């Protein structure tokens, strides 16, 4: 005991502590946590084929292959039932082509498809944390590490990554697009178009791009030419893959996308009603009301978003604050709420809290 006590007293603890770079240590620990998440994603402990069979991932895989084979996934939607349907294909066609690409890379094997998707999700998940760190570190390195940890290891982001949902790679494209909006404007608009073509939740930040188009038009030489090019780059990934489906089955295509604003309220893992559904609408399919009637529970959200757009146009909030507030409004008001929506919120919280750049 005496020898050990003497040894401990003689240790240059203070010198060692002073030489340690605290932020470096935390960065290393964060990196180890990322490696651990990668292990969870790729180890045998992650859910296998049977757990994902008939899930959203499996449906995406099947629909991607069916699109390649000439099948129209929007025919699965029943236009006479706009309130409750099982797993409606409520995406733009680019999502199905993206699933088809991953299926082709995986040799049309669902097990291989999941392995490929794990790589896409893990790279996107890690890249998001790295970009958040990079954006905040100019203000404070320790704060940047903290923000990256909060985003990457909160329960919703972890669950989203381990369950291989599409939010991480969509958010990566959106975040890179926003970061490069001023410096690489053409790339920014293209990335936004691709991200929206895969998941249209990105449309909440469309006013940012609309304002950029306006400034490009009035403040730059050849403004109309440049803004037209940017608009084309944004619209092509959304519209071009959709043309065959719009021409062949316009009603099924329109109602499938509109289902996102007419479906009955639903909240995952919560036994509670969601906001304005019972106040504004009595859900009775037999009344044959229009889709706009069933969209009424989204009205408070729409009004608040319009007010938020006005604040952004008046430059009362920054771009990052607008993004955070837009998804906060979505989470607070949207009658349909799932866990992955919180991931969109957590991406923009640290960026919205940054000090305004001079």
C-alpha positions, 0 to 999 in steps of 0.5 A: 500500500505504501509503495503504491501511494508513493508511486501515485504521488510521484506521478506527474498528473498535473503536467500530463493534464496540462499537456492534454488537448481537451478537444482532441481527447473528446474528438478521439472519443467521438471517433471511437463512438462512431466506430462503435455505431459502425460495428452495430450496423455491420455486426450480426446483432443488427436485424436481419432479413426476416426483421426487414421483410415486408418493411418500408425497406423491403417495399422500396427494394421490391418497388425499385425492381418493379419500376425497372421491369416496367411496373407502375408503383402508383397503381397500388394507390386507390384514389377512392381511399385517401385516408387510410392505406397500407404503405402508399408509394408516396414518393417521387419516382427518383426514390424508386430509381435510387432503390433500383440502383442499389438493388442492381449494385447488390445483384438483386439480392435483398440481403446484399441490398441491405449490406449496400444500404448499410454502407450508404447510411453509415457514410451519410450518418458519419458525414453529417456529424463531421459537417456539423462539427466543421461548421461549428468549430469556427466558433468553438472546437469543444462546442463543435464536438458537443453538437456533433455528439448530440446529433449523432448519438441522440436516440432518434438519429441512432435509431434512424441509422440502425434501422437503415431509414433514408433520412441520413443520406437525404439530409447529407445532400440537403446540408451539402446543398445549403453549405454550397449555396453561395459558392457552388450554386449550380451544384447546390440546386442540383443536390436540392433537386435530387434530395427532393426527388428522393424525399420531398420533406426537403420542400420545407426549405424551398423558400431559401432557394427561391430567394436565391433565384430572385437575388441571382436574377436581379443582382448578377449579370446574365441573371435571367440566364443563370437563374433559369439554369439553376431552376432547371437543375433543380427541377429535372431530377424531380420532373424528368423521372415522373413524366411517364407516370404523369402521362400514363396514370396522372390521377394515381400519381397525384393522389399518391403524393397528395396522400401525405397531406390527407392521411389520418393523424398518426403518431408512432409510440405515443397514445395521444391524438395529434393536434387539430384532427378532431377540431377541424375534421371529422374523418368520414370517408363516406362523406366523399369530401375533397382532399383539401377538406382532409388537409385541413389539420395541416392548416395551422402548420401552413399558416405558421410556415408562411409567417416564417417565410416572411421572417426569412424574406425580411432577414429577421432569421438566418438561413440556418435558423429558418431551417431549424424553425421550419422543421420545428413547426413541422414536428409541432404541427404535422398530424402525422409524426414519426421518430425519423422526423426528429432527425431533421430537427437535430441536424439544424439545432446546432447550426441555428444556435451559431453566432451570426457570421459577420 
